[in-house]
Amino acid sequence: MYRVEQLIGGVWGAGGEGGELTVHDPADGSPVSTVPVATADEVAKAVEAARSAAAQWAATPAAQRAAALHRAADELAASAEELAAATTAEMGKPLGDARGGVEAGIGTLRQYAELGPLRGGRTLHGDGAAIDFMAPEPRGVVAAITPWNDPVAVSCGLLGAALVTGNVVLYKPSERTPATGWLLARLLDGALPAGVLSLLTGGGQVGAALAAQEVDVVAHVGSTATGRAIAAACARTGAKALLENGGSDPLIVDAGVDPVWAAQAAATGAFANAGQICVAVERIYVHRDVAEDFVAALVERARTLRVGPGRDPATELGPLVDRRHRDHVHGQVTAAVADGATLRTGGSLPDGPGAFYPATVVTDCRQEMTLVREETFGPVAAVVVVDSFSEALRCAADSPYGLSATVLTPSMSHAQRAWRELPVGTVKVNAVFGGAPGGAAQPRRGSGQGFGYGPELLDEFSTVKTVHIEAPGGGHW
């Protein structure tokens, strides 16, 4: 059992007057962690304490802030196995994937430690007797509200970028992975001056209280509904809202591709981490010419995935995060089948403990079905057969979301059309995951606003001051 503590104003164990919640292992229902619930009063005190620490951290040289991030990355590397084990115990991610998330977080901290000191302003050329320049400055106090599905990697992105640019941070991890957030915060705090990082824990009411405070940025990765509530709160306070929210990412399978290869890629995109990935494949538009062989291979792969608890190294498909989320996933599948879709494999609630749900393939889907229109966030592949690449593009673009999309095609002209026409932040051609180090993403529509990750995230956490200096009396310096 992990006993989580809060960090407020440099003091561990502060607060906790709002009661306590318990997180259970989604594989067997056993208790994993107990966590204090912050009150609105405690949230306000944490913001006040952070504000008092902001000026000194902002004045710290960029190289020193970067050195602190490198120290933190070293601490994470030394504690990588503990972080991965906590993630697996709290939300069921297979241990190998959890280790990969920790490694990604370490790499992200190091990336921002390298990039932070290199950022400079711009010099403007105007009057010969004047100096004009634009200098980046920290925004001040950042509230970072992070998700449960990849808690270390995502948190390191937001926290690393915010800290290296000179902001102080109020960190609120998901109530489903609080011990992972607590372990991460302890490691970061050990490398930072007291008061630069605070940790607040609890459920949605704590996040809402934090977003309602007079902070300068609220950075959130999570559901679209929560993101919209945060945007509304920021509109009232004047804080900047930085949001990466839900998605229903399409995969287009073009005519002429190897259907077995395409099915393997689709299975990876739909079933990795039990489909609980922001950019998971949620809806598939497959050309009629290859549809039959593609579906057969996809069903075969779904049936052969090794299911088990995340802590088992052989597990390919672990449990969903909890039974409440499993009910949401199963409800979408059941509704689609009742509306005429065909269940090819999976789609049933297994007996026994935990929140397991089988890899599921549903065909004969239609564009208006909730399973296609909305985010499922589970191990479900919804398949729509199309007659042309143009139809696939049109259907893929018809969505309230705009996170990312994948196109599997042998045609360079189709690849060019796809990235130009799809209204999403990221388009991947012939790969469902991956990307160069330092890559950024800018979601659209219901999927959020502002850059996530990459060098551009440093700009999101900065503001710019323009300075114009003239010689006195209009003379020369």
N, C-alpha and C positions, 0 to 999 in steps of 0.2 A: 504493500500500500504506500502510495505517495501522499504526504500531507503537505499540501501547497500553502505557501505563505505569500502575502502581498508585500510589495515594496513601495513605500510612500515617503517622499522627502529624504531618501537615503536610509530609511529604517526598515529592515526586514521584520515581518510579523505585525506590521501596523494594520489597524482597521479590522474588518471582519465582523462588524456588529450586525450585519445583515443576514446572518445565519450561515448555513453550510449546504453544499450539494455534493453528491457522490457520483462519480463516473464509473460505469461498469464495462468490463471487457465484452465487446460485441460477439466474441466467439463462444463464450460460455456463461455470460452474465455475472461473473464474479466481480466484486468491487476492486477497482484499481486505484482510484485517487479520491481524496476529499479536498474540497476547495472552499475557501471563504467567499461569501458574496458581499461585494462592496455596497455600502449605502450611498445615497446621493450626496450625503454630507462628506463622506470619505472621498468621493470623486472630486468634489469641489476643493477639498483640502489638498488633494494630489495635484490638481491644476495650479493652485496657488503656489505650492512648493516648487513645481516645475518652472513656473514663471520667474520665481526668485533665482533659479539656477541658470536661466537662459542667457543672460548677458555675459557671464563669465565663460560659458562654453562657446558662445558665438565669437568671443575675443580670443579663444585659444587658436594658435596657428594651425593652419590646415594640415601641416605635416605631423603635428602632434595628435590631431584627431585621427589621422590615417594610421599612425602607429598604434593607437588604442584599438582600432579595428583589426589590425594585424594580430595584436595580442589576443583579442577575442577569438579570432579565427584559430589561433593556436590552441586555445582552451577548448574550443568545439572539437577540434581534431582529436584531442586527448580524451574527450568524453563522447566520441561519436557513437560507440556501441550503446551507451546508456541512453542517449537521446533517441536512437533508433528503436530500442526496446520499449521505451515509454510510448512512442508513437504507435507502435504495433499493438501494445496492450490497450491503449485508449480508443483507437479507431479502427483497428483490424488490418491496417496496411501490411501486406506481406513483408517480412523482415528485409529481404533484399531490396525491395522498393524503398523501404524506410531508410535503409543505409544510403541509398542513392539520393534521397531527399536531404539527408544531413550533408553529404558530400557537396551537393549543389549549393546548400546554404553556406558552407565554408568557402567555396569558390566565389560566391557572390560577395561575401564580406571582403575577400582579398581583392576582388575586382574594384569595389568602391574605394578601398584603401589606396589603390593605385591611381584611380581616376580623380579622386577628390582634390589632391593638391595641384593637379594640372589644370584645373578649371580657372579661367581668367575672364576678365571683362573685355570690352571693346573700346578702342580709342577712336574718337570721331574727329574728322579733319574739318575745321571751320575757320574762324578768324585766326590769322597768324599770331595774334597777340593773346590768344586764349587757349586753354586746354579743356577738352571735353572727353569724358570717358564714362563708361557704363560698368558698374561693379556689382557682381552678384553678392547677395547677403542672405543669411538664413531667414526663414519666415518666422521662427520663434518656437512655439509650442506645437508639437505634432501629436495627434491622437492616432495611433495605429491599431486598427481592429482587424484581426486576422482570422483565417478560416481553419477548419480542422482537417481538410483532406490532404494537405501537404504542409504541415504546420511549421517545420523548420525552414524549408527552402523559401516559402513565401514571406515568413517573418523576417528572415535575414535580408531579403530584398528591400522591404520597406524600412526596417530599422537601420540597416547599413547605410542606405542612401540618405535617410533623414539625419543620422548622427554625423556622418562625415561632412555634410554641408553645414554643420554648426547648429542644428536644431536640438532641443531637448525633446524627449519622447515619453508619452504615456502609452504603455503597451497593454492592450487588452486581448489576450488570446481567446480562442473559442472555448466555450464552456464544455465542449466535447473533448478537448485536448488540453486541459489546463496544466497538467503536470509537465507535459512537453514544453509548454510556454514558460513555466516556472523554472525548469532546468535551464532552458535557453537564457532566460533573464538573469539567472544567477551567474552564468558564465560571462555574459556581456557586462554585467554590473561590476564584476571583479576587474575588468579592464578599463573602466570608466571612472571619472570623478563622481563622488557621491552626489545624488540628486539629478544627474543627467538622464537617467532612465528610471521610470517608475513602472510597477506592475500592478494592474487592477484586474480582479477576477470576478467571475459571475456570469449570469446569462444576458439575455437581450436587454433587460432593463438597465444593466450597467453600461452597455454600449450606448443605449439611448441617452442616459444621463451624461455620458462623456461627450457625445456629439452635441449636446445642448449647451455645453460649457463654452466659455470665451477662449477657445483655442484658435490657432492660426490655420491649421490644416487638419482635416479628418481624412485619413487614408484607410480605405476599406476594401477588402477582398472577400466576397461572399455572395449572397443571393441578391437578385435584382430588387426584390421587395425591400430588403434592408437598405440597399444602396439608395433607393428613392427616398426612404425615410431620412437617411443621413443627408441627402442633398437638400431636402426641405429644411432640416435643422440648420444646415450651413447657410441657407438663404436668410434665415432669421438672425444668425449671429455674425455673418460676414466672413466666416471661415471658408477657406478653399476646400472643395470636395474633390478627392482623388479616388476614383472608383473603378475597380475591376469586378464586374458582377456576372450574373448568369449567362448561359449560352445554350444554344441548341445547334451544335456545329454540324454542318453537312459534310458528307463524303460523296464525291462524284466518281463513279466507275465508268470510264469511257469505253466505247467499242474498241476492239483491237488490243486491249490489255490481256495479259495472262490472268484468267479468272481465279486460279488457285493462288497465285501471288497476291492478287487484289484482296482475296478473302482473308489471307493471313494478315495483311496490313489492316483490314477492317476489324478483324478480331482483336488485334493489338489496340487499336484506337477505341474500340467499344468496351473491352473487358478489362484492360489494365486498371489496377486499383479498384476493381469492381465497378468500373465506369465512373468513379468519383474523382474525376479530373476536370478542371475548368474547360479544357480544350478537348475533351473526349469526343469521339465520334458518336453522335446521337441519332442521326438520320442519314440513310444511304440512298442515293439515286443511281441506280445501275441500269446501263443500256440493255435493252431487250436482247441484243445479239449475244451477250455473255451472261445474262441474268441466271439462267438455269444452272450452269456450272458454278457460277459464283456463289449462289445460295447454297448449293449442295456442299461446297467446300467450307463455307462459313458455318453451316450447321454442324459439320463434322468437327471443326475446330472447337466450337462451343461445347460439344459433348465430351471432348477429350481433355479439357482443362482440368488440372488437378486442384480440387477444392479442399480447403482445410483451414485451420487457424493460421493467422499470419505469422506466428512464431515458428511454425514448421517450415524449414528451408525449402521443402519440396512444393509448397503452396504456390499456385498460380492465381487462384481466385479465392480471396479471403471473404470475410463477412462484410456486409454493409455496416455503417457506423452505429446504427441502432435500429430497433424494431419500428420505431416511428417512421424513420426514413424508408425502411423496407415496405411499410404499408403504402407510402406514397408511390414508390416504384411499382409495386404490384397493382395498385389501383389504376395506374395509367395503362399497364398491359391488359388488365381485365377489361377496361373500358374499350380499348381498341379492338379486342377480340369480339366483344359484344356488338361492336359497330361494323363487323364484317372482315376484320383482319384475320390472318391465319397464323396460328401459333405453330412454329416449326420445331422448336425445342425450348425447354425451360418453361418459365412462366407459372411455376407452382411454388407454393410455400412449403419448404421442407419440414419434416418432423424434427424434433430435438431442440436443444438449447441454441441460443445465439441468434444473430440477425443475418443468417446466410440466405442468399438468393441465387438461383442458378443462372449461368450465362444463357441469355434468351434471344431467340431470333424470331421476329414477327414479320411476315410478308403480307402482300396485298394491302399495304397501308395506303392511306390517302392523305393529301396535304392538309386537310382541315382537321384531322384527328389530333387530340391533345398530345398523344404520344409523339407526334411529328412537330407540332407547333410549339410545345413547351419544353422546358428543361426537365429531363428525367433523372439524371445523375445516378444512374445505376447500370448494371451489366446487361443492357438491352440494346439490340441492333434492330431498328425499324427500317424496313426495306420498301422502297417505292421503285417500280419498274418504269423507265421512261423510253421514249422512242427516238430521242435525238439528244445531242449534246446541248443544243439550245434550250430544249425543255428542261434538262437537268440544271442548267445555269439559272433559268427563270425560277424554278422551284427552290433551288438552294438560296436564292436571293430573297425569297418571299418568307420573311421571318421577322419577328419583333426584336431579334437579337443581332449582334454584329461582332462576335468575338473572333472566330477564325473559321477557316474552311480548308478542306483538302481535296485535291483533284488527282486522280490516277489516270494518266493518259499517255499514249505514245506520240501524240501530236503536239509539236511545238506551237502551232497556231492556236490550238485549243488551250494550251497552257497560258499563252499570252492573253487570250480572251478572258480566261478565268480570273487572272490577277487584276485585270483592268475592270471587269464588270461586277465582280462580287463585292458587295458593300460591307466588308468586314475589315478588322484590323490586321489580320494575318492570313495570307494564303500560302499553303504548302502544296508543292507539286511533287507527286510520287513519293511522299513520306508523310505519315500521320503525325509523327512527333519529330523533334530535333530542331536545330538552328545553330547559327554561329554564336560563339561566346560574345556577350555584350549586345545581343539583339534585343530590340525593344518591341513593344506592342501597344497599340492605341485602340482600345475597343470602341465600338460605336453603338448607337441606339440604346436598347435596354441592357446592353452588356457593359456600359460604364462610360467613363470619360477620363482623359488624361493618360499619359504614358505610364506603363508598368514595366519595370526592369530596364536594363540598358543604361547608357550614359544619359539618355533623356530624362530618366527618373530623377537625376540630380537637379535638373532644371525645375522639375515639378516642386521640389522642396526648397527652392530658392526664389527670392524676389530680386529685382534689379533696381539699383539706384543710379540715376543719371546725374552727373556732376559737370557743371560749367564753371570754369575759373578764368577770370580776366585779370590782366595787370591793372593795378590801381591807376585811376586817372586816364585810362585809355592808352597808356604808354606800353613799354615793353618790359619783360621780366629781366 
